[in-house]
Amino acid sequence: MKNIVLIGSGNLATQLSLSLLYNGYNIIQVWSQQIKNANKLAEKIHCNATDSLKNLAKADLYIIAVKDDKIESIVKTITVDNIIHTSGGSDIDIFDNRFNNFGVFYPLQTFNKEINIDFENIPICIEANNKEFGLKLNNLAKSLSKSITFLNSKQRKKLHVAAVFACNFSNHMYTNAYNLLKEDNLDFKLLIPLINQTILKLNDNKPGDVQTGPAKRKDVKLIKHQLEMISNKKTKDLYQFITNSIIELNE
Amino acid sequence: MKNIVLIGSGNLATQLSLSLLYNGYNIIQVWSQQIKNANKLAEKIHCNATDSLKNLAKADLYIIAVKDDKIESIVKTITVDNIIHTSGGSDIDIFDNRFNNFGVFYPLQTFNKEINIDFENIPICIEANNKEFGLKLNNLAKSLSKSITFLNSKQRKKLHVAAVFACNFSNHMYTNAYNLLKEDNLDFKLLIPLINQTILKLNDNKPGDVQTGPAKRKDVKLIKHQLEMISNKKTKDLYQFITNSIIELNE
């Protein structure tokens, strides 16, 4: 599976194609709905660009790396031998029997086009419709990363939900901290050492075991006082809701 | 202010005393309500121990490092010249005119007794009742840390609320992720690279600018699907509440 056609040109498509290229694979074509976007990535990785699913090049593997809600219509339009998608949230059953070999190749990470990222430590979660194709995907994954896990669609989607908590929701907590500090012209950077230390503890501990703070201590007086410090109604409600959630979990 | 009496023997008291010792200060006595706890820390830092506030040794500075709700009763019991507390959540006004010099010395970090921590990068927030004492506290802080900020009590308490969001609430998100994965025997360690990358982005970006995920994209279909994946009612409610909070903030 040396010759690859990439369907998609977003953050994940960009970083995955760079990593494949770096590890000796040939990306022979990039497709995007917008030819402008396909051209932009194709220039970066020196290959053909197209916006037509009917003119895809012949390749050993087709990788769909687009938004979840775009996968199905692409799958219905093309017929090829070996095809995978890269989504945590979409089932393997989105492919049907028109394909000989199909699967999922989900790198568990948050990607930006402009921030190049080393795949070596990114967990890659694999699923395939048959054992032989699974082994081929395993080899592909092994050439990019040290961390490979076979997951079925239910497990992968569960992991995706957990990732929303661990990445998106925690980032929303930082956003609320940022906005609170901004009201008093305080620098968010003050919190970075604290955030780093919180993460560092996760290497050797379950997060539940290192929970600290007023909610964990059920320090009702401080909770009440902190709620009074928050002027924005929505932020206050969020503080109250998560505080209750921590207290209930510890009861 | 070379000779210091430490009032408290908890996580912060332990780490602060080690850092002071390492930087040439003398801790001459440790007080704790439980003599057992005072002895334990005193052994570690080679000094006297007491459980009597009436028998405190003579010192240049008294540092109160105890839980917020214990500070006031200690302050009311003792009369000394130079005194500070180390709390983010307590006002400087907790001291009264019986003291010549008083202030707050708040290291913004999460501490454990057993995890030794370098104070060099910990922001220390200072407040004092007069300029001269403020300068003395500044010198003390400078000998421990590169990051010193003068904050009044309102600012410090606001920072403390922000820290609850950034540290305690984000850790609660990790706990929920952990529990979701545990249901399917999946390893929480899979999420560590994702969590690290989320934090790394904060060095160069506002958290609101790097928010990703289904709520940010208002991907209603995926949100509905993910809610169906969560069997625990409380976890489901938390997912829904934070999702709404992200959507509302972006509107």
Interface residues (C-beta under 8 A of the other chain):
Chain A: K67 D68 D69 G89 L108 Q109 T110 N112 I115 I117 N121 I122 P123 S147 T149 L151 K154 Q155 K157 K158 L159 H160 V161 A162 A163 V164 F165 A166 C167 N168 F169 S170 N171 H172 M173 Y174 T175 N176 A177 Y178 N179 L180 L181 E183 D184 L186 F188 L190 L191 I192 P193 L194 I195 N196 Q197 T198 I199 K201 L202 N203 K206 P207 G208 V210 Q211 T212 G213 P214 A215 K216 D219 K221 L222 H225 Q226 M229 I230 K234 D237 L238 Y239 F241 I242 S245 I246 E248 L249
Chain B: D68 D69 G89 L108 Q109 T110 N112 I115 I117 N121 I122 P123 S147 T149 L151 K154 Q155 K157 K158 L159 H160 V161 A162 A163 V164 F165 A166 C167 N168 F169 S170 N171 H172 M173 Y174 T175 N176 A177 Y178 N179 L180 L181 E183 D184 L186 F188 L190 L191 I192 P193 L194 I195 N196 Q197 T198 I199 K201 L202 N203 K206 P207 G208 V210 Q211 T212 G213 P214 A215 K216 R217 D219 K221 L222 H225 Q226 M229 I230 K234 D237 L238 Y239 F241 I242 S245 I246 E248 L249
